[in-house]
Amino acid sequence: MDSECLVLLPRVCAVLADPRQSLPDDTSLEKLLDWFTGLTKEDHGLALLESCPCLVDYISTACLDKTTDPSMLSFSLKLSGLLAASQHGFNLLQDRSILGVAYDSERWQVAGLWEDPSVRIGWIHGLSNMMRHTQAFHFLDQAGLTKPLLQLQTDPSLFVASAANQLLARLLTFHQPTTTQGNGLTVPPNKEEVELDVTMDTSPGSGCSITMEILKHLESSLESDSHTQVLQGLRLLALTLPELEAPLRGSVIRRVLRPLEGLVREGRRAVAQPLMDVLLATYRSGPCDSRLVSLMASMLNSQNHSDAALCAAATLHPETCPPGLRQKVVAVLLGPLQMVTGVTLLGKPNDRHTDGQTDHRHTDQQTDLRHTDQQTDHRQTDEDHRQTDEDHRQTDEDHRQTDEDHRQTDEDHRQTEGRSSLSLLLDHLNHKPSCVSLLCVSVSSAPYITDMESSASVILAVVSLLRICNGHSPSPESKAAIGCSKASTNLIGCSKVQRCCLDSLASLSTCPGAVERVVEVFHVLVQNLQNPDSDPTVLQKNYQAMLRWLRVSAEPNSLADLVTEDLLPVLKKRVCDVRWEVRDSTLEFLGQLCEALSCTVTPILLEALCDQESYVRASAISALARTLPLSDQQGEQGNQTQEQTLGQLLDILSQDSEGFPRRAVVQFFISWLKTHPSSSSSSSLCSVLSLGSTDLDWEVKVHTLELVELLMEETLPGHQESELGSAPPPYGGSGGTNLLTHTDLTHPYAVTPSQPSPLLTYTPTDLTHTYAVTPSQPSPLLTHTPTDTHTPPTHTHPTHTHPTDTHTPPTHTHPTTSVVCGLSRLVELGVATALLNGLFDCDRPVALKACSLLLRLRDAVCPSRSLKKGAMTTDDATVATVTFDLRGQVWEREVTRKLQEKRGSDWIKESREEGCDRPNKNRDSERTDGAGSEARDRSTGKSVCEGSARVCEVLWSLGLEERQSVLSQSSDHVQNSPLSLLEDILNATDTSHTDEVIVDCY
């Protein structure tokens, strides 16, 4: 804790303990508690108690005063629990008799403070905070705090009830005995479980008494007629069971099993889902007996099919579904889908029963035959018993007839029950809300229950359901159940079911039986697009499913005719849809389609650039970016289309009033530079950097800096993995990754020394290259000063042609020459200006990104500032002479001031007095150090005029490390500090202020 905070904290505690003073709100108290929580985590609060004894005095004063404000009392209870979390703090508070008074709920009830929910939840959180050691557990037991805690489980405030349940779950698992013999439920109870039950019943004060009290209350809650008690009891069970270990787990399950069976028999719909959560938690937490599995099966046989379907969906996953229940779960989930679509998904329900009947009949017949043989032997031995045998046979016939009647009756009962269940399911399907709910659960679960044999049938059923939703008849292979016509009518145009079907189809595309159904799926997806009433969200999911199924076919060309004849005509219509959401998702899909099938639809995308909706224009630009890898395959026509596209995009960047299209334009050029690293148009890049770095939208500026970063990686060969990759880490030198400045050093399009970029391999000896830097012929890009920073400059250099036509890269290039040419190239493109625009930008993310890139550039190419002129090598001196123009920039004065501070003001003064034309920024120049230094061109002896500056000199003069440290801090780091918080509390309670005090802690 800071010394300033240590000075202010006693005053703050005195203010908080004074009942005559109050804060305008309790947010500052919560912030103060968060600060204390962080401090106690460092050393369990020992240093906090030793350095701030005023906290204990404050808690004592606040808890002894019955007139304390409820919010202050709640804060005091939470703070006392926080300090008592360590044994040292607990003993200190106990020695002063603070805890017994603070957590006496009856005392606060008498004072009338218990009615406030904030006091009750503060009481619970205080106990929860201190529950870190056995002393706190025994204090809760001896003080009799379990009873009021159990009462708060059904508190009217949901926050209080939830907090009470969380604390009760902790208490149940806090003092549980453990065993090394597994974590199971044994039948009958083993010795450890019996001993545990005896201990809990006969050993009060041992810690088990709390567990016993909670379990008895839990058992009575589950048997209660109160819905709230039952619900909270089930929630407590679901929280506790996954954390319990044997033998306590077995004891708990045995106690609650009978009440759970009663709840299942009653069939309360309101507790069906919490009850299923408990059963699944029991099954997941360890082995369980057959009674629990029977309860789960009973839940699946619920009369309400919606509840049964939800339970089945929750039980479906392998880790929660008992093997014996899987067939029943599948039947519950696929039954509604089979009934509506008529596609056979399940076997005949009575097949297994019929086989059983046949086996019984066969056994009876064998028994009868053996019995008849015995009667024949007796008849041959003794003729006198013939009449008796006849009577026996008649009796046996009567018995067989009776058994047959019983079997027939049982079969009739089962058929009646089956018809009753089907009738109930049909009633649910003919009611629209329950029909939609059932089918959504059924279809959403379908991908998880398919296997090698049933996947094709499930796909067919989902396709049939989509046809029904579109108003078409189901698949010719299906035979819908009689009586489902109303259900089919209710499903027409139901977007909720359509979305579930499309999500399911997308998942089913990976199933083994998908290949044989790909054409049928594709046809129904095209039908969805042709439906004029389709919801925009349905069409978007339709596009996503279509992309998944386009990858299913073993031969991609097999769907070419379907795409060109059926799909593209529909997409052309959808691009002109009156709903902008449809146009937007269609253009996005077109870009993905071109990428997947290696085809282009550039004219459609170019037309969409003029759409009236900005989102649509942005999606069209993004789709064009996806087609860039295919542009080289179109020859001369593709090049002309690309030039037209670049012109339109630059117009959008300079004229569009919305930010989304402008962001997409800069991202387009990033993609373009990645796919065409050696044929990028310098004029277009200059315009993008000039416009993007001065845009009003901060995201456009960040994307522009990403383009700058890519240019730096490509233009400075050999520095991608060394100097550029070794820049100081952001955020004050920490080792964490900055999302704004992190770069993948293994860029797929990075230029390597073995394959230098044609744009970078020009040398002073190659004077015919377009961008060659020569002393006698300065580049027009280096001598141009824009008059308007928001308008791209007009460039006079010729259009760059492909390197294979005009220039052969030299085999050997001196490293320093390459660095000089690369840095000069970056200056030509306007990279230095764009970076400085970003550095002095008012948006912190932009400035931070630019600062990081400038640091990387400086450390990559500039010689150390500690080197004097005599100590510099020729290579360092050559790099240090690359200059750029400052004139006309908004940050010119700031940079000039920084340069004056670094090298003295006489250089600037002399340049103003002499005056000259625009300087040559690429000629070697030199100056003498010290006061009265001057800059003169080595070839002519003339001074370099005002407005130009050496790149490396500017980079070393800006104090980039200090700037990065400041920019890395949050904008509210001062207001969000603990010192500011304490000052706010004092100012808010200072009565000498007449003006309203605004607390800025949040």
Salt bridges, closest charged atoms under 4 A:
ASP18 OD1 - ARG20 NE 3.12
GLU30 OE2 - LYS78 NZ 3.33
ASP57 OD1 - ARG96 NH1 2.95
ASP155 OD1 - ARG120 NE 2.88
GLU193 OE1 - ARG254 NE 3.22
GLU219 OE1 - ARG255 NH1 3.92
GLU219 OE2 - ARG258 NH2 3.83
GLU223 OE2 - ARG258 NH2 2.84
GLU261 OE2 - ARG291 NH2 3.11
GLU266 OE1 - ARG268 NE 2.76
ASP307 OD2 - ARG269 NE 2.91
ASP364 OD2 - ARG407 NH1 3.12
ASP368 OD1 - ARG400 NH1 2.95
ASP382 OD2 - HIS385 NE2 3.07
GLU383 OE1 - ARG386 NH2 1.90
GLU390 OE2 - ARG393 NH2 1.81
ASP396 OD2 - HIS371 NE2 2.55
GLU397 OE2 - ARG400 NH2 2.13
GLU404 OE2 - ARG361 NE 3.94
GLU404 OE1 - ARG407 NH2 2.63
GLU477 OE2 - ARG517 NH1 3.55
ASP503 OD1 - LYS541 NZ 3.20
GLU520 OE2 - ARG467 NH1 3.72
GLU520 OE1 - ARG517 NH1 2.95
ASP577 OD2 - ARG574 NH1 2.89
ASP577 OD1 - ARG579 NE 3.18
GLU595 OE1 - ARG626 NH1 2.46
ASP611 OD2 - ARG583 NE 2.84
ASP632 OD1 - HIS676 NE2 3.25
ASP656 OD2 - ARG617 NE 2.92
ASP695 OD2 - ARG662 NE 2.73
ASP697 OD2 - ARG663 NH2 2.88
GLU699 OE2 - ARG663 NH1 3.33
GLU706 OE1 - HIS703 ND1 3.33
GLU709 OE1 - LYS849 NZ 2.87
GLU709 OE2 - ARG856 NH1 2.69
GLU723 OE1 - HIS719 ND1 2.67
ASP766 OD2 - HIS807 ND1 2.72
GLU828 OE1 - ARG825 NH1 3.82
ASP841 OD1 - LYS701 NZ 2.76
ASP843 OD2 - LYS701 NZ 3.22
ASP859 OD1 - ARG858 NH2 3.16
ASP885 OD1 - ARG887 NE 3.43
ASP885 OD2 - ARG918 NH1 2.96
GLU894 OE2 - ARG897 NH2 2.75
GLU894 OE2 - ARG963 NH2 3.84
GLU901 OE2 - ARG897 NH1 2.64
GLU910 OE2 - ARG936 NH2 2.91
GLU914 OE2 - ARG936 NH2 3.42
GLU926 OE1 - LYS869 NZ 3.54
ASP929 OD1 - ARG927 NH1 2.97
GLU934 OE1 - ARG936 NE 3.08
GLU946 OE2 - ARG912 NE 3.34
GLU953 OE1 - ARG903 NH1 2.69
GLU953 OE2 - ARG927 NH2 3.59
GLU953 OE1 - ARG950 NH1 3.63
GLU961 OE2 - ARG858 NH2 2.50
ASP990 OD2 - HIS993 NE2 3.42
